[in-house]
Amino acid sequence: MSDDLRVHLNRDERHAIEPVESSLAVAEGFEVIIENHGDASHVNIGLGGDLAAGGAVATPNPFVPTEETIRIAVDITTAHRPLEGVLTISTGYGQTRVELPISVVTPQQTGVDAAPTPKRANGSGTGETVPLSDLQNLVDSFDDPGTIALVALGVLALVLAVATALLIDSLVVVLAVILVVLAVTGSVAIGLQS
């Protein structure tokens, strides 16, 4: 699949937005190529979903001259994969608006599976081994300051809970430690799934 998204503007009528593709799966950043077939127009380009936090549009409000083609870069600013979101293109002061699903996946997935949401081949939850790409995604997620802060907070909570349980010999404290361990484990599990 191409790493470019071609869009026809003003082809059939004023402010008409016609993307060539209905969705896009990319490994890295891509370009939005806007081909204007009519009057000059301002276009607004935005990102939604995970892409809003993990991507950036180089020129979010470009001017497209009459009968010209422009290229707008969309950079992916995070190493976390997969990312799901939408690219929103609007014109005519929001009169016409189109949203396209965008998936940012690992390079191996772009050549094999162009679906917006990559799925695992073995969907069973029992006896499943963790693919190497999932472990790499886990390691890559530690580049995010939010993930580092969450892990540090979880470790601190566990250390304080265990220290308290050792100092105060009480059934209530031991149950509280078990609750903290379960909460931290659940948070980490939810974080790995997203």
C-alpha positions as CSV (number, residue, x, y, z in Angstrom):
1,M,0.0,0.0,0.0
2,S,1.2,3.5,-0.8
3,D,2.4,5.8,1.9
4,D,0.6,8.7,0.2
5,L,-3.1,9.6,0.4
6,R,-4.4,11.3,-2.8
7,V,-7.4,13.6,-2.5
8,H,-9.3,15.3,-5.2
9,L,-10.7,18.7,-4.3
10,N,-13.5,20.6,-6.2
11,R,-13.7,18.0,-8.9
12,D,-17.4,17.5,-9.3
13,E,-18.7,20.6,-7.4
14,R,-17.3,23.4,-5.2
15,H,-15.9,22.1,-1.9
16,A,-16.2,18.5,-2.9
17,I,-13.6,16.3,-1.2
18,E,-12.9,12.9,-2.8
19,P,-10.2,10.7,-1.3
20,V,-8.9,8.0,-3.7
21,E,-8.6,5.5,-0.8
22,S,-11.2,4.9,1.9
23,S,-8.5,4.1,4.5
24,L,-4.8,3.9,4.9
25,A,-2.3,1.7,6.7
26,V,1.3,3.0,7.0
27,A,4.4,2.1,8.9
28,E,5.7,5.7,9.3
29,G,4.6,9.2,8.2
30,F,2.8,9.8,5.0
31,E,1.8,12.6,2.7
32,V,-1.7,13.9,1.8
33,I,-1.6,14.9,-1.9
34,I,-4.4,17.4,-2.6
35,E,-5.2,17.9,-6.3
36,N,-7.4,20.9,-6.8
37,H,-9.7,20.7,-9.9
38,G,-11.5,24.1,-9.3
39,D,-11.3,27.4,-7.5
40,A,-8.6,28.1,-4.9
41,S,-9.6,26.9,-1.4
42,H,-8.4,26.7,2.2
43,V,-8.4,23.1,3.5
44,N,-8.2,22.0,7.2
45,I,-6.4,18.8,8.0
46,G,-6.6,17.3,11.5
47,L,-5.9,14.0,13.3
48,G,-8.2,12.2,15.8
49,G,-8.0,9.1,18.0
50,D,-4.5,7.8,18.9
51,L,-3.1,9.8,15.9
52,A,-3.9,13.1,17.7
53,A,-1.3,12.3,20.3
54,G,1.0,10.3,18.2
55,G,1.1,12.4,15.0
56,A,1.4,15.9,13.6
57,V,0.2,17.6,10.4
58,A,3.0,19.8,9.0
59,T,0.5,22.4,7.6
60,P,-2.9,21.9,9.1
61,N,-4.6,24.8,7.2
62,P,-3.1,24.9,3.7
63,F,-4.2,27.1,0.8
64,V,-4.6,25.2,-2.4
65,P,-4.3,27.4,-5.5
66,T,-6.6,27.0,-8.5
67,E,-5.9,23.9,-10.6
68,E,-2.7,23.0,-8.5
69,T,-1.5,20.1,-6.4
70,I,0.0,20.4,-3.0
71,R,1.7,17.9,-0.7
72,I,1.1,18.0,3.1
73,A,3.4,15.8,5.4
74,V,1.8,13.9,8.3
75,D,4.6,12.8,10.7
76,I,4.2,10.0,13.2
77,T,5.9,11.3,16.4
78,T,5.7,8.2,18.6
79,A,7.3,4.7,18.3
80,H,4.2,3.0,19.8
81,R,2.5,0.7,17.3
82,P,-0.2,0.1,16.4
83,L,-2.0,3.4,16.3
84,E,-5.6,3.8,15.2
85,G,-7.2,7.1,14.3
86,V,-8.8,9.3,11.7
87,L,-7.5,11.9,9.3
88,T,-10.1,14.7,9.0
89,I,-10.2,16.9,5.9
90,S,-12.6,19.8,5.6
91,T,-13.2,22.8,3.4
92,G,-15.7,25.6,2.9
93,Y,-15.5,26.6,6.6
94,G,-16.4,23.1,7.7
95,Q,-19.2,22.8,5.2
96,T,-17.7,19.7,3.6
97,R,-15.9,17.2,5.9
98,V,-14.4,13.7,5.3
99,E,-12.9,11.3,7.9
100,L,-10.6,8.5,6.8
101,P,-9.5,5.7,9.1
102,I,-5.7,5.6,9.4
103,S,-3.7,2.7,10.9
104,V,0.0,3.1,11.8
105,V,1.4,-0.5,12.1
106,T,4.8,-2.2,12.1
107,P,6.5,-2.3,8.7
108,Q,5.8,-6.1,8.4
109,Q,2.1,-5.5,8.7
110,T,1.8,-2.9,5.9
111,G,2.9,-5.4,3.2
112,V,0.7,-8.3,4.5
113,D,-2.4,-6.8,6.0
114,A,-3.8,-3.5,4.8
115,A,-6.9,-3.6,7.0
116,P,-7.3,-0.6,9.3
117,T,-7.1,-2.8,12.4
118,P,-4.4,-5.5,12.4
119,K,-5.4,-8.7,14.0
120,R,-3.4,-11.6,15.4
121,A,-3.5,-14.9,13.5
122,N,-4.2,-17.0,16.6
123,G,-7.0,-15.3,18.5
124,S,-7.1,-17.9,21.2
125,G,-6.3,-16.6,24.7
126,T,-5.0,-19.8,26.2
127,G,-1.5,-21.0,25.8
128,E,-0.7,-18.1,23.5
129,T,2.9,-17.0,23.3
130,V,3.8,-13.3,23.0
131,P,5.0,-12.4,19.6
132,L,8.4,-10.7,19.4
133,S,6.7,-7.6,17.9
134,D,4.5,-7.2,21.0
135,L,7.7,-7.3,23.2
136,Q,9.3,-4.7,21.0
137,N,6.1,-2.5,21.3
138,L,6.4,-2.9,25.1
139,V,10.0,-1.8,25.0
140,D,9.2,1.1,22.6
141,S,6.4,2.3,24.9
142,F,9.0,3.1,27.6
143,D,10.1,6.1,25.4
144,D,6.8,7.8,26.4
145,P,7.2,9.9,29.5
146,G,3.6,9.0,30.6
147,T,4.4,5.3,30.5
148,I,7.6,5.8,32.5
149,A,5.7,7.8,35.1
150,L,3.0,5.1,35.4
151,V,5.6,2.3,35.8
152,A,7.5,4.4,38.4
153,L,4.3,5.1,40.4
154,G,3.3,1.4,40.3
155,V,6.7,0.3,41.5
156,L,6.6,2.9,44.3
157,A,3.1,1.7,45.3
158,L,4.3,-1.9,45.5
159,V,7.4,-1.0,47.5
160,L,5.4,1.0,50.0
161,A,2.7,-1.7,50.3
162,V,5.3,-4.5,50.9
163,A,7.2,-2.3,53.4
164,T,4.0,-1.6,55.3
165,A,3.0,-5.2,55.4
166,L,6.4,-6.2,56.8
167,L,6.3,-3.5,59.5
168,I,2.7,-4.0,60.6
169,D,1.7,-7.6,61.1
170,S,-2.0,-7.4,60.4
171,L,-4.5,-9.3,58.2
172,V,-6.0,-6.0,57.0
173,V,-2.6,-4.7,55.8
174,V,-1.9,-8.0,54.0
175,L,-5.2,-7.8,52.2
176,A,-4.5,-4.1,51.3
177,V,-1.1,-5.2,49.8
178,I,-2.9,-7.9,47.8
179,L,-5.3,-5.2,46.5
180,V,-2.5,-2.9,45.5
181,V,-0.7,-5.7,43.7
182,L,-3.9,-6.6,41.8
183,A,-4.6,-2.9,40.9
184,V,-1.0,-2.4,39.6
185,T,-1.1,-5.6,37.6
186,G,-4.5,-4.7,36.1
187,S,-3.3,-1.3,35.1
188,V,-0.2,-2.7,33.4
189,A,-2.3,-5.3,31.6
190,I,-4.7,-2.6,30.3
191,G,-1.8,-0.4,29.3
192,L,-0.3,-3.3,27.2
193,Q,-3.6,-3.9,25.4
194,S,-4.0,-0.4,24.2
